[in-house]
Each structure stands twice: as C-alpha cells, then as structure tokens.
Amino acid sequence: MLPRVRILVLWNAGRGVEPGEDASWAHSQAQQMTACNGIDAMALHPVKTAAVLHPQPCSWCLELRLVPGQEPSEVVRARPFAEFLGDLRLLGMHPRVLAIDGELR
C-alpha cells in the first residue's frame, strides 16, 4: 500500500486586514487548490498557538491530503499552488510548507 502524504501550508494573518475579510480571503484562495492534480481532500483550519511562552505567529493551516503515490513536490510546483505561495509571500504572510509522510498510528 502506498503512503498517503499530507501537505500543510501555515501562514500568518494579513496585517491591517479585518478577521472576517482574512477568513474570506483564505477560503477563496484555498478553493483554487482544487485545480491541482493529485489532491484527494482539503481542509482549511484557523490556528492558535498552544505555546504561551514561545508563540509562533500562525493564523491559518491549509491541509492537503494527496492521492496515494502522489509526490508532494509535484503539487507544490503546480501553477495554482505556486501562485498561492507567491501571493502569501507578497502579502508578507510568511508561508511555511510541510510534507507529512504517512498517517498517525
């Protein structure tokens, strides 16, 4: 059985943007990922820090579950994904992209 890989994209909220506007923008951007081949499921999560003494500024997490055998690098290089990351960088949202191989046991 091929491993199921997940891609997580974490980013900060936009500065000077209202919370409702930020959520609306995040949802509309996440929907564009459906144009990428190899994505089986997608979820967008608002994020809050659990580390009170050492918080990391992160407001959103886009979780992409890939079809079995799909290489995460191929998804990240796809045009919709690359444009999404580019927009996050241009807006100063400091995106971080992680690939998680396998499921929790």
C-alpha positions, 0 to 999 in steps of 0.5 A, a space after each residue: 500500500 502506498 503512503 498517503 502524504 499530507 501537505 500543510 501550508 501555515 501562514 500568518 494573518 494579513 496585517 491591517 486586514 479585518 478577521 472576517 475579510 482574512 477568513 474570506 480571503 483564505 477560503 477563496 484562495 484555498 478553493 483554487 487548490 482544487 485545480 491541482 492534480 493529485 489532491 484527494 481532500 482539503 481542509 482549511 483550519 484557523 490556528 492558535 498557538 498552544 505555546 504561551 511562552 514561545 508563540 509562533 505567529 500562525 493564523 491559518 493551516 491549509 491541509 492537503 491530503 494527496 492521492 496515494 503515490 502522489 509526490 508532494 513536490 509535484 503539487 507544490 510546483 503546480 501553477 495554482 499552488 505556486 501562485 498561492 505561495 507567491 501571493 502569501 509571500 507578497 502579502 508578507 504572510 510568511 508561508 511555511 510548507 510541510 510534507 507529512 509522510 504517512 498517517 498517525 498510528 
